[in-house]
């Protein structure tokens, strides 16, 4: 049985280049704690990272100056589903541990609402930890324009990334609320604030339905 935390856990996800990172920054600026799954992965693969020994053993040749060279590692797993699964088997449990530690720290600080920012929230089952899920979405042409401006990115790499993720259409279908990011930052922020209010109301309704324990 999944643990229910004494605060609202909001999941934040979205496909590549839909504006999820911008949304996460806006949420932090509102004073809300955010767990960044991508940042956790960077830390796990960085100096002294917990994942470094296991990754080095499974993927020889990826260590450069005691850290994982993400470019070399990426080349090993790109378009290789089995090798990608090997990497995920190392990283996902460790990210889950970091997420649980974050939630425990938030509970100790008596937070009322926290956000889990994870690009693979649905794919890894992380949504099961959440009371509410927001999906950041943008029109495909906007997404493509954004991602192709990134260094080293091309249409082939974009197609490979999207192939490993649940589609934007499916993510929007599963979401409690969708935050559009193609109409300017002001509109995105307005929708985020609205979504957080809806999440708080949903949590209050859920708590009212719980039986009283005497």
TORKESE-733622 format. One record per residue (C-alpha): residue number from 0; x, y, z. Coordinates in nm, 2 decimals. Layout:
<nodes>
<num = NUM	c1 = X	c2 = Y	c3 = Z>
...
</nodes>
This chain:
<nodes>
<num = 0	c1 = 0.00	c2 = 0.00	c3 = 0.00>
<num = 1	c1 = 0.14	c2 = 0.34	c3 = -0.10>
<num = 2	c1 = 0.22	c2 = 0.58	c3 = 0.18>
<num = 3	c1 = -0.01	c2 = 0.89	c3 = 0.20>
<num = 4	c1 = 0.19	c2 = 1.19	c3 = 0.30>
<num = 5	c1 = 0.05	c2 = 1.47	c3 = 0.53>
<num = 6	c1 = 0.05	c2 = 1.71	c3 = 0.25>
<num = 7	c1 = -0.06	c2 = 1.73	c3 = -0.12>
<num = 8	c1 = 0.18	c2 = 1.56	c3 = -0.36>
<num = 9	c1 = 0.15	c2 = 1.71	c3 = -0.71>
<num = 10	c1 = 0.31	c2 = 1.54	c3 = -1.00>
<num = 11	c1 = 0.45	c2 = 1.76	c3 = -1.28>
<num = 12	c1 = 0.53	c2 = 1.60	c3 = -1.61>
<num = 13	c1 = 0.54	c2 = 1.66	c3 = -1.98>
<num = 14	c1 = 0.71	c2 = 1.55	c3 = -2.30>
<num = 15	c1 = 1.05	c2 = 1.70	c3 = -2.41>
<num = 16	c1 = 1.05	c2 = 2.07	c3 = -2.48>
<num = 17	c1 = 0.69	c2 = 2.13	c3 = -2.38>
<num = 18	c1 = 0.79	c2 = 2.38	c3 = -2.11>
<num = 19	c1 = 0.80	c2 = 2.16	c3 = -1.80>
<num = 20	c1 = 1.12	c2 = 2.30	c3 = -1.67>
<num = 21	c1 = 0.99	c2 = 2.65	c3 = -1.70>
<num = 22	c1 = 0.67	c2 = 2.55	c3 = -1.52>
<num = 23	c1 = 0.88	c2 = 2.39	c3 = -1.24>
<num = 24	c1 = 1.08	c2 = 2.72	c3 = -1.20>
<num = 25	c1 = 0.75	c2 = 2.91	c3 = -1.17>
<num = 26	c1 = 0.63	c2 = 2.68	c3 = -0.90>
<num = 27	c1 = 0.95	c2 = 2.72	c3 = -0.71>
<num = 28	c1 = 0.91	c2 = 3.10	c3 = -0.74>
<num = 29	c1 = 0.57	c2 = 3.05	c3 = -0.57>
<num = 30	c1 = 0.76	c2 = 2.91	c3 = -0.27>
<num = 31	c1 = 0.66	c2 = 2.55	c3 = -0.32>
<num = 32	c1 = 0.92	c2 = 2.27	c3 = -0.28>
<num = 33	c1 = 1.00	c2 = 2.08	c3 = -0.60>
<num = 34	c1 = 1.18	c2 = 1.75	c3 = -0.64>
<num = 35	c1 = 1.36	c2 = 1.75	c3 = -0.97>
<num = 36	c1 = 1.41	c2 = 1.39	c3 = -1.10>
<num = 37	c1 = 1.65	c2 = 1.50	c3 = -1.37>
<num = 38	c1 = 1.87	c2 = 1.69	c3 = -1.12>
<num = 39	c1 = 1.86	c2 = 1.37	c3 = -0.90>
<num = 40	c1 = 1.99	c2 = 1.17	c3 = -1.20>
<num = 41	c1 = 2.27	c2 = 1.42	c3 = -1.26>
<num = 42	c1 = 2.37	c2 = 1.40	c3 = -0.90>
<num = 43	c1 = 2.37	c2 = 1.02	c3 = -0.90>
<num = 44	c1 = 2.60	c2 = 1.01	c3 = -1.20>
<num = 45	c1 = 2.82	c2 = 1.30	c3 = -1.08>
<num = 46	c1 = 3.12	c2 = 1.31	c3 = -0.85>
<num = 47	c1 = 3.06	c2 = 1.06	c3 = -0.56>
<num = 48	c1 = 2.72	c2 = 0.97	c3 = -0.71>
<num = 49	c1 = 2.56	c2 = 0.65	c3 = -0.58>
<num = 50	c1 = 2.50	c2 = 0.52	c3 = -0.93>
<num = 51	c1 = 2.86	c2 = 0.56	c3 = -1.05>
<num = 52	c1 = 3.00	c2 = 0.22	c3 = -0.94>
<num = 53	c1 = 2.70	c2 = 0.03	c3 = -1.08>
<num = 54	c1 = 2.70	c2 = 0.22	c3 = -1.41>
<num = 55	c1 = 3.08	c2 = 0.17	c3 = -1.45>
<num = 56	c1 = 3.04	c2 = -0.20	c3 = -1.40>
<num = 57	c1 = 2.75	c2 = -0.24	c3 = -1.65>
<num = 58	c1 = 2.88	c2 = 0.01	c3 = -1.91>
<num = 59	c1 = 3.26	c2 = -0.01	c3 = -1.93>
<num = 60	c1 = 3.43	c2 = 0.30	c3 = -2.07>
<num = 61	c1 = 3.18	c2 = 0.56	c3 = -1.96>
<num = 62	c1 = 3.38	c2 = 0.69	c3 = -1.67>
<num = 63	c1 = 3.58	c2 = 1.01	c3 = -1.72>
<num = 64	c1 = 3.76	c2 = 1.17	c3 = -1.43>
<num = 65	c1 = 3.56	c2 = 0.97	c3 = -1.17>
<num = 66	c1 = 3.22	c2 = 1.08	c3 = -1.31>
<num = 67	c1 = 3.00	c2 = 0.92	c3 = -1.58>
<num = 68	c1 = 3.04	c2 = 1.09	c3 = -1.92>
<num = 69	c1 = 2.68	c2 = 1.13	c3 = -2.01>
<num = 70	c1 = 2.76	c2 = 1.18	c3 = -2.38>
<num = 71	c1 = 2.94	c2 = 0.84	c3 = -2.40>
<num = 72	c1 = 2.66	c2 = 0.68	c3 = -2.19>
<num = 73	c1 = 2.39	c2 = 0.83	c3 = -2.41>
<num = 74	c1 = 2.56	c2 = 0.69	c3 = -2.72>
<num = 75	c1 = 2.55	c2 = 0.34	c3 = -2.57>
<num = 76	c1 = 2.18	c2 = 0.34	c3 = -2.48>
<num = 77	c1 = 2.05	c2 = 0.55	c3 = -2.77>
<num = 78	c1 = 1.84	c2 = 0.33	c3 = -3.00>
<num = 79	c1 = 1.93	c2 = 0.03	c3 = -2.78>
<num = 80	c1 = 1.63	c2 = -0.06	c3 = -2.58>
<num = 81	c1 = 1.79	c2 = -0.34	c3 = -2.38>
<num = 82	c1 = 2.09	c2 = -0.13	c3 = -2.28>
<num = 83	c1 = 1.85	c2 = 0.15	c3 = -2.18>
<num = 84	c1 = 1.66	c2 = -0.09	c3 = -1.96>
<num = 85	c1 = 1.99	c2 = -0.19	c3 = -1.79>
<num = 86	c1 = 2.05	c2 = 0.18	c3 = -1.72>
<num = 87	c1 = 1.70	c2 = 0.24	c3 = -1.59>
<num = 88	c1 = 1.73	c2 = -0.06	c3 = -1.36>
<num = 89	c1 = 2.02	c2 = 0.12	c3 = -1.19>
<num = 90	c1 = 1.88	c2 = 0.47	c3 = -1.19>
<num = 91	c1 = 1.51	c2 = 0.44	c3 = -1.12>
<num = 92	c1 = 1.54	c2 = 0.27	c3 = -0.77>
<num = 93	c1 = 1.80	c2 = 0.53	c3 = -0.67>
<num = 94	c1 = 1.58	c2 = 0.82	c3 = -0.79>
<num = 95	c1 = 1.29	c2 = 0.68	c3 = -0.59>
<num = 96	c1 = 1.51	c2 = 0.67	c3 = -0.28>
<num = 97	c1 = 1.60	c2 = 1.04	c3 = -0.33>
<num = 98	c1 = 1.23	c2 = 1.13	c3 = -0.39>
<num = 99	c1 = 1.13	c2 = 0.95	c3 = -0.06>
<num = 100	c1 = 1.40	c2 = 1.14	c3 = 0.13>
<num = 101	c1 = 1.27	c2 = 1.47	c3 = -0.02>
<num = 102	c1 = 0.92	c2 = 1.38	c3 = 0.09>
<num = 103	c1 = 1.03	c2 = 1.29	c3 = 0.44>
<num = 104	c1 = 1.22	c2 = 1.62	c3 = 0.47>
<num = 105	c1 = 0.91	c2 = 1.81	c3 = 0.35>
<num = 106	c1 = 0.70	c2 = 1.63	c3 = 0.61>
<num = 107	c1 = 0.94	c2 = 1.73	c3 = 0.89>
<num = 108	c1 = 0.91	c2 = 2.09	c3 = 0.77>
<num = 109	c1 = 0.53	c2 = 2.06	c3 = 0.77>
<num = 110	c1 = 0.48	c2 = 2.16	c3 = 0.41>
<num = 111	c1 = 0.13	c2 = 2.17	c3 = 0.29>
<num = 112	c1 = 0.20	c2 = 2.10	c3 = -0.08>
<num = 113	c1 = 0.50	c2 = 1.97	c3 = -0.27>
<num = 114	c1 = 0.57	c2 = 1.90	c3 = -0.64>
<num = 115	c1 = 0.74	c2 = 1.60	c3 = -0.80>
<num = 116	c1 = 0.89	c2 = 1.71	c3 = -1.13>
<num = 117	c1 = 0.96	c2 = 1.40	c3 = -1.35>
<num = 118	c1 = 0.96	c2 = 1.36	c3 = -1.72>
<num = 119	c1 = 0.89	c2 = 0.99	c3 = -1.69>
<num = 120	c1 = 0.63	c2 = 1.02	c3 = -1.41>
<num = 121	c1 = 0.38	c2 = 0.79	c3 = -1.58>
<num = 122	c1 = 0.64	c2 = 0.56	c3 = -1.74>
<num = 123	c1 = 0.81	c2 = 0.48	c3 = -1.41>
<num = 124	c1 = 0.49	c2 = 0.46	c3 = -1.20>
<num = 125	c1 = 0.59	c2 = 0.77	c3 = -1.00>
<num = 126	c1 = 0.24	c2 = 0.91	c3 = -1.05>
<num = 127	c1 = 0.11	c2 = 0.65	c3 = -0.79>
<num = 128	c1 = 0.29	c2 = 0.86	c3 = -0.52>
<num = 129	c1 = 0.09	c2 = 1.17	c3 = -0.63>
<num = 130	c1 = -0.25	c2 = 1.30	c3 = -0.52>
<num = 131	c1 = -0.28	c2 = 1.51	c3 = -0.84>
<num = 132	c1 = -0.10	c2 = 1.52	c3 = -1.17>
<num = 133	c1 = -0.03	c2 = 1.83	c3 = -1.40>
<num = 134	c1 = 0.09	c2 = 1.77	c3 = -1.75>
<num = 135	c1 = 0.26	c2 = 2.06	c3 = -1.93>
<num = 136	c1 = 0.18	c2 = 2.05	c3 = -2.30>
<num = 137	c1 = 0.26	c2 = 2.25	c3 = -2.61>
<num = 138	c1 = 0.16	c2 = 2.23	c3 = -2.98>
<num = 139	c1 = 0.39	c2 = 1.99	c3 = -3.17>
<num = 140	c1 = 0.53	c2 = 2.26	c3 = -3.39>
<num = 141	c1 = 0.63	c2 = 2.46	c3 = -3.09>
<num = 142	c1 = 0.78	c2 = 2.16	c3 = -2.92>
<num = 143	c1 = 0.98	c2 = 2.08	c3 = -3.23>
<num = 144	c1 = 1.11	c2 = 2.44	c3 = -3.27>
<num = 145	c1 = 1.22	c2 = 2.45	c3 = -2.91>
<num = 146	c1 = 1.40	c2 = 2.11	c3 = -2.91>
<num = 147	c1 = 1.58	c2 = 2.16	c3 = -3.24>
<num = 148	c1 = 1.74	c2 = 2.48	c3 = -3.10>
<num = 149	c1 = 1.92	c2 = 2.27	c3 = -2.84>
<num = 150	c1 = 2.29	c2 = 2.20	c3 = -2.90>
<num = 151	c1 = 2.34	c2 = 1.86	c3 = -3.06>
<num = 152	c1 = 1.97	c2 = 1.79	c3 = -3.11>
<num = 153	c1 = 1.82	c2 = 1.69	c3 = -3.44>
<num = 154	c1 = 1.50	c2 = 1.53	c3 = -3.57>
<num = 155	c1 = 1.64	c2 = 1.18	c3 = -3.54>
<num = 156	c1 = 1.73	c2 = 1.23	c3 = -3.17>
<num = 157	c1 = 1.39	c2 = 1.39	c3 = -3.10>
<num = 158	c1 = 1.21	c2 = 1.09	c3 = -3.26>
<num = 159	c1 = 1.42	c2 = 0.86	c3 = -3.04>
<num = 160	c1 = 1.33	c2 = 1.05	c3 = -2.72>
<num = 161	c1 = 0.96	c2 = 1.06	c3 = -2.81>
<num = 162	c1 = 0.96	c2 = 0.69	c3 = -2.89>
<num = 163	c1 = 1.06	c2 = 0.61	c3 = -2.53>
<num = 164	c1 = 0.79	c2 = 0.83	c3 = -2.37>
<num = 165	c1 = 0.41	c2 = 0.81	c3 = -2.35>
<num = 166	c1 = 0.27	c2 = 1.04	c3 = -2.61>
<num = 167	c1 = 0.16	c2 = 1.39	c3 = -2.53>
<num = 168	c1 = -0.20	c2 = 1.30	c3 = -2.61>
<num = 169	c1 = -0.20	c2 = 1.01	c3 = -2.37>
<num = 170	c1 = -0.03	c2 = 1.22	c3 = -2.10>
<num = 171	c1 = -0.30	c2 = 1.48	c3 = -2.13>
<num = 172	c1 = -0.57	c2 = 1.21	c3 = -2.11>
<num = 173	c1 = -0.42	c2 = 1.08	c3 = -1.78>
<num = 174	c1 = -0.37	c2 = 1.42	c3 = -1.63>
<num = 175	c1 = -0.59	c2 = 1.58	c3 = -1.36>
<num = 176	c1 = -0.51	c2 = 1.91	c3 = -1.52>
<num = 177	c1 = -0.32	c2 = 2.03	c3 = -1.84>
<num = 178	c1 = -0.10	c2 = 2.34	c3 = -1.84>
<num = 179	c1 = -0.06	c2 = 2.48	c3 = -2.19>
<num = 180	c1 = 0.28	c2 = 2.64	c3 = -2.25>
<num = 181	c1 = 0.25	c2 = 2.77	c3 = -2.60>
<num = 182	c1 = 0.07	c2 = 3.10	c3 = -2.52>
<num = 183	c1 = 0.33	c2 = 3.29	c3 = -2.32>
<num = 184	c1 = 0.46	c2 = 3.26	c3 = -1.97>
<num = 185	c1 = 0.19	c2 = 3.48	c3 = -1.81>
<num = 186	c1 = -0.08	c2 = 3.24	c3 = -1.93>
<num = 187	c1 = 0.13	c2 = 2.94	c3 = -1.82>
<num = 188	c1 = 0.17	c2 = 3.08	c3 = -1.47>
<num = 189	c1 = -0.20	c2 = 3.16	c3 = -1.45>
<num = 190	c1 = -0.29	c2 = 2.80	c3 = -1.53>
<num = 191	c1 = -0.03	c2 = 2.67	c3 = -1.29>
<num = 192	c1 = -0.19	c2 = 2.87	c3 = -1.00>
<num = 193	c1 = -0.53	c2 = 2.75	c3 = -1.10>
<num = 194	c1 = -0.41	c2 = 2.39	c3 = -1.11>
<num = 195	c1 = -0.26	c2 = 2.41	c3 = -0.76>
<num = 196	c1 = -0.59	c2 = 2.55	c3 = -0.63>
<num = 197	c1 = -0.77	c2 = 2.26	c3 = -0.78>
<num = 198	c1 = -0.52	c2 = 2.02	c3 = -0.62>
<num = 199	c1 = -0.58	c2 = 2.17	c3 = -0.28>
<num = 200	c1 = -0.96	c2 = 2.14	c3 = -0.32>
<num = 201	c1 = -0.92	c2 = 1.78	c3 = -0.43>
<num = 202	c1 = -0.71	c2 = 1.69	c3 = -0.13>
<num = 203	c1 = -0.96	c2 = 1.86	c3 = 0.11>
<num = 204	c1 = -1.25	c2 = 1.66	c3 = -0.04>
<num = 205	c1 = -1.05	c2 = 1.34	c3 = -0.01>
<num = 206	c1 = -0.97	c2 = 1.40	c3 = 0.36>
<num = 207	c1 = -1.33	c2 = 1.48	c3 = 0.44>
<num = 208	c1 = -1.42	c2 = 1.13	c3 = 0.30>
<num = 209	c1 = -1.18	c2 = 0.95	c3 = 0.53>
<num = 210	c1 = -1.35	c2 = 0.78	c3 = 0.83>
<num = 211	c1 = -1.28	c2 = 0.94	c3 = 1.17>
<num = 212	c1 = -1.07	c2 = 0.74	c3 = 1.41>
<num = 213	c1 = -1.16	c2 = 0.76	c3 = 1.78>
</nodes>
